[in-house]
Structure formats: structure tokens, C-alpha cells
Amino acid sequence: MFERLPTVPTSQELVDRAFRRSKRAASSQNKDEAMLMTAGNILSDNLANLVRKYPSFMNIPPFYHDLADAVVGVDDMRIHLSRVTWAASQIRTITKDHLTRMKGTVDKPSVRRAAFGRMASVMKSIEPDLLFLNDARQKLRFMPTVDPDVPTIIVAGYPNVGKSSFMISVTGARPEIASYPFTTKGVGVGHFIRDHQRYQVVDTPGLLDRPLSQRNEIELQAIAALRHLRGAVLFILDPSEYCGFSLEEQLRLLSDVRGWLHLPVLVVSNKSDLSDYGGADMTMSTQSGAGVAEVLDRMVEMLGEVDKEEGESREE
């Protein structure tokens, strides 16, 4: 969604580029007019093109909209982009006005220098906006490689309950791990195909592995974004408590996840060879493989039910 966002130059870099290029136009017969037009066009075009390369936040998938809002603030982005648009318009106006003045004077160099001074002032005024956009670009281009249109199993539960083992078992490979602005531990993404349908399995350590009370505002917003996936939650419990967390703590986290995500949840008791929990929907052992295929089958069924419900709601 954001990986192709361009690097945002500083205002001084843009000014230097425009004025340097304008000197090449000085060899023409109407050198001052040519220099002014060249500098004005380079500045205004660069700024306008920069804004155009950012997606419309009104039209992007809700999942990415909410993630972007969590990381950089969508309203702030709109404000800074509008300031850059304003600067492009101002520079076009300055160019046009000073070209008109040149027609009525013999001292064209002084008019050109005055125009260059005003352009430089406009560019200096949007330096904070350009710095913000470049910083936002660095964060946005590393958004998760999660496709919001693909049916998704969101794996939740405390650390060491067997989430990674489950993902490796069902996807056949260790999930891709990459760090993102809203979690220091990274996001794991794996894929599998069933009946020609592609599915993705997502683990979000740092988000769905500890109580809500321990999360900051950005993390809470990132969790909220998960609601927009075509997903269902696989919550894994370790009733043996070898994971280092009591069953009571794990059940409180389950309550948190249910209350926050508003997605279908399948509760699975892992490490069934060591212990069991009667309140779970299913049991499995990622160590031995027992029950893993059955859990995956049920998750696929749940995702089919999610798609059916969404289809019916759209028809209504």
C-alpha cells in the first residue's frame, strides 16, 4: 500500500535544485523570464507530484487506514499534504505575477530575484511539513504485508503457548517476521491454500499477547485495525502453564481479545499431551501434531461463515 512512497526532499534541497536548473535556462534570449519559469515549474511540479503519490486516505482499505492512523495520524497527514498543495499553488501564483511584472520593466533581473526570494520563503514555511511527510513515509512503507481481502486466521494468546509452532505446522514454513511501528516484536505472516483458496495466518506479538491495560494508544489502534480483516481469531491456551502464565491470566486475556476485536473466536487448548482445559472449543498438540489438522479445518469453516455473513449483510 505505501511501499512506493517517494523520499521527501527538504525545502532547501528543492530550492537548490530549482535555482540550479534555472541557471541553465539563462542562455536563452529572454533569460530572466526563462529562469523564473524554470524555477517556478520545478518547485510547483515537484510539490504537486509529491502530494499525488500519497494515496487518498478516504479510499484505501479500512485496515490500512486505521494502521496509518495509529502510526502517523491520518488527520495530521491530510493537514501536512494540504500545506504542500498550498505551497505549490503559491509558487505558481508568484511565477505568474512576476512574469507579468517583467513585461512592464527593463529591470527584469530585480523582478526575478524578488520572485526567487518569495519562492524561497514559501518553501521555508513548509519545511516542517516536508520533514513530517518524510518521517511518515519511513513508517508507512513498512506496514504489514497483510492482504485485507484474503481470509485470515489471527493467532492470539500469551507467549510460548504454541502460536509459532501452529503457524509453522499449517503453513509449512517459518512465518515472515518484520518489525512495524506499532510493535517492537514484529508481525508474523504465513500462508496456505485450501481448495484453490489462499488463506493467511497472522501472529501479532506485542499486541494480542498481553492485557489491554499494558498497551499504549498506538497499539490499541493497531489492534482495532485487525477488526477490518476478513478474519477469525484462533486463541491458543496452554493449560499446563509451562508457558509461564497461569490459566487464569490466559483466560483474562481471552476476555480482552473477545471484547476488543469483535471477531469470531475459536479457543483451543494446546499441549494436550501434558494437560487439558475443558472450557476450550478444541484441543491439539503442536508438539505431536495431534488435533492440528482438525483445528485448521474448523478455522477454515469459520472463515467461510464470516464471508457468508458479510455477503448477506451487503445484499441487505
N, C-alpha and C positions, 0 to 999 in steps of 0.2 A: 504493500500500500504506500509506504513512504520511502522505500529504499533508494529511489532515484531522485530524491530531492537534491538540488544542486548546492554546492558550497556557497555560502553567502559572503561576498567580499565586504570589507569595511568601506565606510564612506570615502575615506582618503584614497583607498585603492581604486575605487570607481572614478573619483575626480582625477587622479593622476593618469589613469588610462584614457579618459575622455580628452583631457587637455593635451596629452602627448599625441594622441591621434589627430587632434585639431591642427597641430603644427604641420602635419603632412599636407593638409589642405591649403596651407599658406602659399603654395606655389601657383595657385590659380589666380586668374585676373582679379576677381573680387575676393581677395584673400580674407578680409575680415568677416564678410558675410559667410564665406565657406567655413572658416574656423568656428564661427558661432553656431552654424547649423550642425556641423560635425559633432561638436561637444554636446550640444543640446540633445541631438538624436541619440548619441551613445548613452548618455545618462538616463534619459527618459525611457529608451527601449530596454536597457538593462534592468531598470526597476520594474517596468511593466511585465517583462518576461519572467522575472523572479516571482512576482505575485501569481502569474498564470500557472507556474509549475507546482504550486501548492494546490492540493485537491480542495474541492468545495466541501467543507465540513458538514454542510447540510445534506449532502448526497452520499457520503461514504457509509458503509455498513455500521449499524449501531455499535457493534462490538469494538470496532476500531475507533469510532467516535468517542466512546466512553474511555477507552485506554488513552487516547490522545488527551482527553480532558484531564485524566488523572495525572499524566506525566507533565504536560506543558500548559494546560488550561486552554480550552477551545476559545473562550471569550477573549482571553489575552491575545491569542494568535490572531483573531479577527481584527482586534484593535491595531496591532503592530502591522499587519498586512495592509490595513486601510491607510495607515500613516505613510507607508511606502507608495501606495497608489496616489495619495495626495501629493507626495513629492514629485512623482513622475508628471502629474498634471501641472504642478507649479513650474517645473523646468520647461515644459512645452510652452507655457504662457510667457515665461521670461524670454525664451528664444524668439517667439513670435513678436512680442512687444519691442524687443531691441533690434530686430531686423527692420521693423517699421521705422524706428528712430534713425537707423543708419541712412535711410533714404533721404532724410532731411538735413543731413550734416556732412561736412567734409572731414570732421574728426572722428572717423569711424573706429580707429583703434581704442579711443577712450570709451566709446559705447560698448565695444566688445569686452574691454576689461571690466566695465561695470556689470555687464551681464555675467561674466565669469565669476565675479565676486558674489553676486546674488545666488548663482547656482551653487557655489561652494558653501554658502550659508545654509541653503536648503538641505544640502547633503549632510552638513554637520549636525543639523537639527534631528535627522533620523538615524544618527549613529547608534543610539540605544535600541532602536527598533531593529536595525540590521544585526546587532550583537545578539539580541533576543532570538531572532529567527535562526541564526546560525547555531546557537546553543540548542534550540528546539529541534533543528534538523539533526543534530548529532544524537538526540534522544529518540526521535521518531523513526529514524531509519533502522533502528534495532528493535522494532516492535516484533512480537512473536510471529513465527511462521505458522500461524494457525489460520485455517480457512474457515470462516464463519458459515460457509454454505455446505460444509461436509459434516455428516453426523459424527458427534463427538462424545467419547467417554471421558468425563472429567474425574480423575482419580483423586480422592481425598483421604485424609487420615494422618495420624501422627507419624513422625519419622520412624523408620525401622519396622513398620508393620507389614512390609512386603509390597509396597507400591511399585518400586523399580523392578522387582522380580516379576510382578504381574505383567508390567509393560514389556519386558524382555521376552517373557513367555508367549504373549499373544501377538507381538509384532515381529518376532524373530530377530530382533536387533536391539542393541542398546539405544535408547532414545537420544535424539539430538538434544544436547543441553546448551543453552545460551543464556547469558545474563541480560536482564532487561531492567529499565529504570525503576520499576516498581517492586523488584525483589532482588536481593543480593545473592540468592541461591540458584537462580536460573529457572527456566521453564523446560520441562522435558516433553518432547513431541514424538510420537511414533505412529505408524500406520499399518493397517491390514486391509485385505479385500475379502469380501464375503458376497457370493452370488453377483459378481461383477460390480458391486457397490464398494466404494472406498470409504473407510472409516478412519478417524484419527483418535489417538489416545493421548490425553494431556495431563501431565502432573505439574502442579504449581507449588513447589516447596517454597515456604516463606509466606504463602497466602492461605492455603487450606490445610495447614498442619499445626495450627496453634489457635487459641481462643481469640475472638474478635477484640477483646479488651486489650490485647497485646499488639494490635496493629495500628499503624498510623493512617492518616487520612488518604494518602495516595494508595496504600494497599487496599483499603476498604473500597475505593473507587474502582480499582483494578478487579477486585472480586465481583463487584456489581456488573462489570462489563461481561463477565462469564455468563450472565443470565441470557445474553443475546445469542449464544451459540445454539446450534441445533443439538442440544446435549442432554445427557442424563448423568447423574453422579454415581460413581462406584465408591462407596465409603468402606474402607478396609479397617477392621478391628483386629487387634491382637489380644485375645482373652488370656493368653499365657502371661502377658505383661512383661515378656522378655524385651520388648521394645523400650522399656524404661518408663512407661506411663501406665498408670492404673487404668483398669477398665472404666472406673467412674469418670476419670478425666477424659477418656476417649468418648464416652457417651455424651459428655457435656459438649465436646467439640462437634459431635454429630448433630446435636440440637442446634448449635450455632450455624452449621452448614445448611441444615434444613430451613432455618428461619431467614437466612440471608440470600440464598441462591434461588429459591422458589422453583427448583427443577426436580424432576423425579429422582428418587434416591434408592439405590439398592445397597443394603447393608450386608456385608459379607464378613464372616468370621474366618480369619486366616490362621495358619499353623494348627489346623485341625488335628494333626498328629500329636500335638502337645496338649491342647486344651480346646474347649468349645464354649460357645455362648448361645444359649437357647433363644435369645431375643433377636438373633440375626435372621435375615431372609434366607441366606445360603451359607454354606461352609466350603472351604477349599484349603489346600496346602500348596503354596507356590514352591515349596521345597521339593515335594514329591510329585507335584503336578496334579494331584487328585482334586477334582472338582473345578479346575481352572476352565476347562472347555465348557462345562455347564454354566459357569458364571458368565463367560463371554457370550454364550448363546442367549442367556436371559437379557444381557445388556443390549444386544442387537435387537431383540424383541421390543425392549423398552424404547429404543430409538425409533423403531418403526411406528410404535404407538404415538410418540411425540410428533412425528411427521404427519400421521393421520389426523391428530387433533389440530395441528396447525393448518392443515389443508381444509378441514371442516370449518375452522374459525374464519379463514379467508373467504370461503363460499358464503358464509353468513353476512 
